């Protein structure tokens, strides 16, 4: 189902979720899936590029949508950008981030990686589309881990 949602987007920017080595595995697994499925993506940094009037964004999965890392203001600003035409947030954990969940609207399809996050998001927001989905690390191919190398292009 997730692959079909991504395919419907057409070309998109892919922004990884910054974090630790677990997030690197998630990002590498995500890129490997995009490449395997022939999805037209362009990696981007942690800020949306200037000079684009409309943006289709896929934001990487992880566990950062919590208050403990100090990144919530960045995410609120990022997802409030009016240039975002469509956005898919890959499987994330959500905890105590009301201000973030509240900015997500009809442009957003949000994948939650556990039931608690899913129920939390649904309890706060009736505008975005919320789905339960497995962590992107679970799509990792064991071969990509050989020699500690991830096949990432970002």
Secondary structure, DSSP 8 states (H G I E B T S, - for coil): -HHHHHHHH-SEEEE----SHHHHHHHHHHHHHHHHHT--EEEE-SS--TT-SSEEEEE--EEEESGGGS-HHHHHHHHT-TTEEEEEEEEEEE-S-HHHHHH--TTEEEEESSHHHHHHHHHH-SSSEEEE---GGGG--GGGGGGG------
